[in-house]
Amino acid sequence: MRVSMIVWNEFLNDARVFKEAQTLRMNGVEVSVYALHKEGVTKKKQILEFDVYVFRVSRHPLDGFSFKNYIPFFKKRGEVKRDLGGSLLKIISRMWAHSILVSKLARSGADVIHAHDVNVLPTAWLAATLARVPLVYDAHEISTDREGYASFKGLVAWFERRIMPRAAGTITTTDARAKFFARAYGIERPVVLQNRPRLTAVTRNDRIRQELGLTQPWPIVLYQGGIQQGRGLPRLVEAAASVPDAYFVFIGGGRQERELYELREKLGLEDRVHFIPTVALSELPHYTASADIGVQPIENTCLNHFTTDSNKLFEYVIAGLPVVASDMPEIRKVVRQHELGLLIEPGNTKALAEAIQSLVNDPAKRATYAENAREAAQTLNWEDQEHLLVSLYRKIFDQQGNKSAKKDTA
């Protein structure tokens, strides 16, 4: 059996998609992932571990050129026309890329087409319709109430309301999100696959301390993941000013980087607040295991945040780190059940600083939470839940087999 997956990224650090592809491959399914190509960064064709095939499509027909190179073809009478020209080109380019992806998916010979997140859902649905094969939809987020999606939420809801009930299978990341989708669109509750890492045995090390040249024996407080709005990151930098005997390290990249750098300078924290760019997925566990406290200060700015548990929480667990995390339903459920660390009110800088300080001051408490994390890691891993994905696909393949048998009989 063949499955063609589609993502709207370069498929370089998408851990969730790669794990799903691996799981299917290990169960005898041929998997291809269709993604975006970036000139000089990615290969158009690639074979990854477990023989996962990757096919990448350029974002626009003038591959290798940025928009600023060909905006001059539009009349430049003021900033407004330049902006309109750029916006128009982006729309046309995006439509072009989606049309190429539809064509490739429809002709891929897949038995199932698997969409990862809403920005490729219409594309995958159209390709599945043309190919007359089932569609699987993995809703990574609640995009109708998500940071940065306010202007698109009506369109997102329109597509999901019409397509999700037609999908042969749906997947999401937390129980709260599964309940939301079931109620919002009148569908069977999606399969829940949390964003857990595979269980990897990574020993404690000094990777961060050596790479950054940290000389003091202070604990390292780690945030890893996207540097984006609504994740409480400016508050974390501000909290660092109130926790003197600790290093604060951010691993990742995103739109809020400049703001955090400027805030660090303003507060005079250059010696204790450090930034490491996004690292390869294969290397990330080694960085995580070299920290002492994992922090997840996400804020309750939207329903998507309120219902999250996120990759980083489980990555901290696998690495055996005590955590300080925002007290929201899905996060609370994990932290309290396994006694992994301290919960704080979302958006409360003072509470965040006090919780971190309490762990910095108490090595014994850190050690207890770390031991709990190592124990929890034996169940809070990808291997413990991947059978749910396999069961979903077996059900879909069985249904397809029954349909084919009925046609042959007729």
C-alpha positions in Angstrom: 0.0 0.0 0.0 1.1 3.5 -0.7 0.6 6.8 1.2 1.4 10.2 -0.1 1.7 12.9 2.5 1.8 16.6 1.9 3.2 19.5 4.1 3.5 23.2 3.5 7.2 23.5 4.6 10.6 22.3 3.4 10.3 19.1 5.5 13.6 19.6 7.3 12.6 19.8 11.0 9.0 18.4 11.0 9.4 15.8 13.6 5.7 14.8 13.7 5.4 14.1 10.0 8.6 12.2 9.9 7.5 10.0 12.8 4.2 9.2 11.2 6.0 8.4 8.0 8.5 6.1 9.9 5.7 4.3 11.7 3.9 3.5 8.4 7.1 2.4 6.7 7.9 0.0 9.6 4.4 -1.5 9.0 5.0 -2.2 5.3 3.5 1.0 3.8 5.4 2.9 1.1 5.4 6.6 2.1 6.2 9.6 0.0 6.2 13.2 1.4 5.5 16.1 -0.9 7.0 19.4 0.5 8.4 22.7 -0.6 11.8 23.3 -2.2 14.1 26.1 -1.3 16.9 26.8 -3.7 20.3 26.1 -2.1 18.8 24.6 1.0 16.8 21.5 0.0 17.0 18.8 -2.6 14.1 18.3 -5.0 14.2 14.5 -4.5 15.5 12.7 -1.4 15.4 9.4 0.3 15.4 9.6 4.1 15.9 7.0 6.8 13.5 4.0 6.6 13.2 4.7 2.8 10.8 7.7 3.2 10.7 9.4 -0.2 10.6 13.2 -0.3 9.6 15.2 -3.4 9.8 18.9 -3.2 8.1 21.6 -5.3 9.3 25.1 -5.8 7.2 27.8 -4.1 7.0 29.9 -7.3 7.8 29.5 -11.0 10.8 31.8 -10.9 12.7 29.5 -8.5 15.8 31.0 -7.1 14.6 34.5 -7.3 13.1 36.5 -4.4 10.0 38.6 -4.8 12.1 41.8 -4.7 13.9 40.7 -7.9 10.8 40.7 -10.0 8.5 43.2 -8.3 10.2 45.8 -10.6 7.9 44.4 -13.4 5.1 46.3 -11.7 4.8 50.0 -11.7 6.5 51.5 -8.7 4.5 54.5 -7.8 4.8 54.5 -4.1 4.9 51.9 -1.4 1.2 50.9 -1.8 1.8 49.7 -5.4 4.9 47.9 -4.5 3.1 46.1 -1.7 0.2 45.3 -3.9 2.5 43.9 -6.6 4.3 41.8 -4.0 1.1 40.5 -2.6 -0.3 39.6 -6.0 2.8 37.8 -6.9 2.7 35.8 -3.7 -0.9 34.8 -4.3 -0.2 33.7 -7.8 2.9 31.9 -6.8 1.1 30.1 -4.0 -1.7 29.0 -6.3 1.0 27.8 -8.8 2.7 25.7 -6.1 -0.6 24.2 -4.9 -1.6 23.3 -8.5 1.7 21.5 -9.0 1.2 19.6 -5.7 -2.3 18.6 -6.7 -1.0 17.2 -10.0 1.9 15.3 -8.4 -0.3 13.9 -5.6 -3.1 12.8 -7.9 -0.6 11.0 -10.2 1.5 9.5 -7.3 -0.3 6.2 -7.3 -1.1 6.5 -3.7 -3.9 4.5 -2.0 -4.3 7.2 0.6 -3.5 11.0 0.5 -2.5 12.4 4.0 -2.8 16.1 4.6 -0.7 17.7 7.4 -2.5 20.8 8.7 -5.1 23.0 7.2 -2.9 25.0 4.7 -2.7 21.9 2.6 -6.1 20.4 3.3 -7.9 21.7 0.2 -4.9 20.7 -2.0 -4.9 17.2 -0.6 -8.7 16.9 -0.8 -8.7 17.9 -4.5 -5.9 15.5 -5.3 -7.7 12.6 -3.4 -10.9 13.4 -5.3 -9.1 13.3 -8.7 -7.3 10.1 -7.8 -10.4 8.6 -6.2 -8.6 7.6 -3.0 -9.3 8.2 0.7 -8.1 11.3 2.5 -6.6 11.4 5.9 -6.3 14.8 7.7 -3.9 15.5 10.6 -5.0 18.8 12.2 -1.8 19.9 14.0 -3.5 23.0 15.3 -6.9 24.6 15.8 -6.4 27.1 13.0 -9.8 28.8 13.4 -8.5 30.3 16.7 -4.7 30.5 16.3 -2.0 33.1 16.6 -1.5 34.8 13.2 -4.6 33.3 11.6 -7.3 35.8 12.6 -7.8 37.1 9.0 -8.1 33.5 7.7 -10.3 31.8 10.4 -13.5 32.1 8.4 -11.9 30.5 5.3 -10.3 27.8 7.5 -13.6 27.0 9.1 -15.3 26.8 5.7 -12.8 24.3 4.4 -12.7 22.2 7.5 -16.5 22.1 7.8 -16.8 20.7 4.3 -13.8 18.4 4.1 -13.3 16.9 7.5 -16.7 14.9 7.4 -15.6 13.5 4.1 -12.2 12.3 5.3 -11.6 8.6 5.8 -9.7 9.4 8.9 -8.8 12.4 11.1 -6.0 12.9 13.6 -5.1 15.7 16.0 -2.7 16.3 18.9 -4.6 16.5 22.2 -7.9 15.3 23.7 -9.2 18.8 24.0 -8.6 19.4 20.3 -10.2 16.1 19.4 -13.3 17.2 21.4 -13.3 20.6 19.6 -13.2 19.1 16.1 -15.9 16.5 16.9 -18.3 19.1 18.2 -17.5 21.9 15.7 -17.9 19.7 12.6 -20.1 16.8 13.7 -17.5 14.2 13.1 -16.3 11.1 15.0 -13.6 12.2 17.5 -10.2 12.3 15.7 -7.4 9.9 16.7 -5.1 11.6 19.2 -1.4 11.4 18.6 0.4 13.7 21.0 3.6 15.4 19.8 5.8 12.9 21.7 9.4 12.2 20.6 10.7 8.7 20.2 12.2 7.2 23.3 15.9 8.0 22.9 18.6 7.3 25.5 20.7 10.4 25.7 23.0 10.9 28.6 23.5 14.1 30.5 26.3 16.2 28.9 27.7 19.7 28.6 26.8 20.5 25.0 25.2 23.9 25.7 27.7 24.9 28.3 30.6 24.1 26.0 29.1 25.6 22.9 28.3 28.9 24.6 31.4 29.0 26.8 29.4 29.2 30.0 31.8 29.4 32.9 29.7 29.6 36.0 28.3 26.4 37.6 24.7 27.8 37.4 21.7 25.8 36.3 20.7 26.2 32.6 17.1 27.1 32.1 16.0 26.1 28.6 13.3 27.1 26.1 13.4 25.2 22.8 11.0 25.7 19.9 9.6 28.5 17.7 10.5 32.0 18.8 6.9 33.3 18.1 4.3 35.6 19.5 2.1 34.3 22.4 4.6 31.9 23.8 5.6 34.0 26.8 9.2 34.5 25.6 9.6 38.2 26.4 8.3 37.4 29.9 10.9 34.7 30.1 13.7 37.2 29.3 12.2 39.6 31.9 12.1 36.7 34.4 15.8 36.1 33.9 16.5 39.6 35.4 14.9 38.3 38.6 16.8 35.0 38.7 20.4 36.0 39.0 22.2 32.6 39.5 21.1 30.9 36.3 21.7 30.9 32.5 18.7 31.2 30.2 19.1 29.6 26.8 16.7 29.8 23.8 17.0 27.2 21.0 15.1 27.9 17.8 14.1 30.7 15.5 11.2 32.8 14.5 9.7 36.2 14.1 10.2 37.4 17.6 14.0 36.9 17.7 14.9 40.6 17.2 12.5 41.6 20.0 14.1 39.2 22.4 17.7 40.3 21.5 16.7 43.9 22.0 15.0 43.2 25.3 18.1 41.3 26.5 20.3 44.3 25.7 17.9 46.7 27.4 18.0 44.6 30.6 21.7 44.1 30.4 21.5 40.3 30.4 23.9 39.5 27.6 26.1 37.4 29.9 23.2 35.2 31.1 20.6 35.1 28.3 21.8 33.2 25.2 20.4 32.2 21.8 21.2 29.1 19.7 19.7 28.9 16.2 17.4 26.0 15.2 19.4 22.7 15.3 18.9 19.5 13.4 16.3 17.1 14.9 18.9 14.4 15.3 21.0 16.8 17.5 18.3 18.4 19.5 18.0 15.7 22.2 21.7 16.2 23.0 21.1 19.9 23.6 18.0 19.3 25.7 19.8 16.8 27.9 22.5 19.3 28.7 20.1 21.7 30.4 18.8 21.6 33.9 15.2 23.1 33.7 12.8 23.1 30.8 10.4 26.0 30.5 7.1 26.2 28.6 5.6 29.7 29.3 3.0 29.7 26.6 0.2 32.2 27.0 -3.6 31.8 26.8 -4.0 34.0 23.8 -6.2 31.7 21.7 -8.0 28.4 21.8 -5.1 26.8 20.0 -2.8 27.6 22.8 -5.3 26.8 25.5 -5.7 23.2 24.1 -2.0 22.5 23.5 0.6 20.3 25.2 3.3 20.8 22.6 6.5 19.1 21.4 8.8 20.7 23.9 7.0 19.4 27.0 7.5 15.8 25.9 11.1 16.6 24.7 11.9 17.9 28.2 10.4 14.7 29.7 12.4 12.4 27.4 15.6 14.3 28.4 14.8 14.0 32.1 14.3 17.7 32.8 12.1 19.2 35.6 9.7 21.7 34.0 8.1 25.0 34.7 5.0 25.3 32.5 1.8 27.3 32.0 -1.2 25.9 33.9 -3.5 25.1 31.0 -5.7 21.9 30.7 -3.6 19.6 28.6 -0.3 20.7 30.0 -1.6 20.4 33.6 -2.8 16.9 32.9 0.6 15.7 31.9 2.6 17.6 34.5 0.4 16.7 37.5 -0.2 13.1 36.6 3.6 12.5 36.5 4.7 15.2 39.0 7.1 16.7 36.5 7.5 20.2 37.9 5.8 23.5 38.6 2.7 25.0 37.0 2.3 28.8 36.8 -0.4 31.2 35.8 -0.1 31.9 32.1 1.1 35.5 31.4 2.3 36.1 34.9 6.0 37.2 34.8 6.4 37.3 38.6 5.0 33.8 39.0 7.3 32.5 36.2 10.4 34.0 37.8 9.5 32.7 41.3 8.9 29.2 40.0 12.2 29.1 38.2 14.0 30.6 41.2 12.5 27.9 43.5 14.0 25.2 41.3 17.3 27.0 40.9 17.6 27.2 44.7 16.6 23.6 45.3 18.8 21.0 43.6 17.0 18.2 45.6 13.6 19.2 44.2 15.1 19.4 40.7 16.5 15.9 41.1 13.1 14.5 42.3 11.3 16.0 39.3 14.0 14.8 36.9 13.7 11.3 38.2 9.9 11.5 37.7 10.5 12.7 34.2 12.8 9.8 33.4 10.1 7.4 34.7 7.4 9.1 32.8 9.4 8.9 29.6 8.9 5.2 29.5 5.2 5.9 28.6 5.2 9.4 27.3 6.9 8.5 24.0 6.0 8.0 20.4 6.4 4.2 20.5 3.6 4.0 23.2 1.0 5.5 20.9 2.0 4.8 17.3 -0.3 1.7 17.3 -3.2 4.2 17.0 -1.9 5.4 13.7 -1.4 1.9 12.5 -4.9 0.9 13.5 -6.4 3.9 11.7 -4.7 2.9 8.5 -5.5 -0.7 8.8 -9.2 0.2 9.0 -8.9 2.4 6.0 -7.0 -0.2 3.9 -9.5 -2.8 4.9 -12.4 -0.6 3.8 -10.6 -0.1 0.5 -10.0 -3.8 0.1 -13.7 -4.6 0.8 -14.8 -2.0 -1.9 -12.4 -3.5 -4.4 -13.7 -7.0 -3.7 -17.3 -5.9 -4.1 -16.4 -4.4 -7.5 -14.7 -7.5 -8.6 -17.7 -9.6 -7.6 -20.1 -7.4 -9.4 
